[in-house]
Every structure is written in structure tokens, then in C-alpha cells.
């Protein structure tokens, strides 16, 4: 898998880990929605926009790139979404 695609998966993983929609992340990072969508799909991202995301993710660009290179991001096709359960009644 190409590095840009792996970086896209890392961005999705980090965004999901913060429970942010694409729209909310873009608003907080002050980047365009199409920029994020393209990056998450493996189309790459510029240094300035990546730097804006690292502020929200509280990491460095090197951290994101390293994570992409080591392949620690799960494929979006095999990710599962779990809902937070606040009460025992929600389990029944």
C-alpha cells in the first residue's frame, strides 16, 4: 500500500479516536473539507495542512508519517464502530 494511503488511514484513525466528524476536525484545524477528504482517501496532504492537523491530534507530523510507514493504522474496511454504553439498560 502506498504511503499516502497509509497516512490517510492514520488520519481517519486519529480523527475517530477524538470522536470528531470530518466537518468538526476541519473547523478546528481551519482546513477545507475537501482537503481532509482527499487526504483520508490517500490523495496526500500539504505540509501546512498536515501541521494544522497535528495541533488537533497533539503529535508531530513525523509521528503521523512514522505511524503510516509502520502500518499501525487498521484498514477502514475492517474497522468496527462501537457505541459508548452509559447504562446497563442499554445493554439489554
Buried (B, 14 or more C-beta within 10 A) or exposed (E): EEEBBBBBBBBBBBBBEEEBEBEEBBEBBEBEEEBBEBBBBBBBBEEEBBBBBBEBBEBEBEBBBEBBEEEEBBEEEEEEEEEEEEEEEEEE
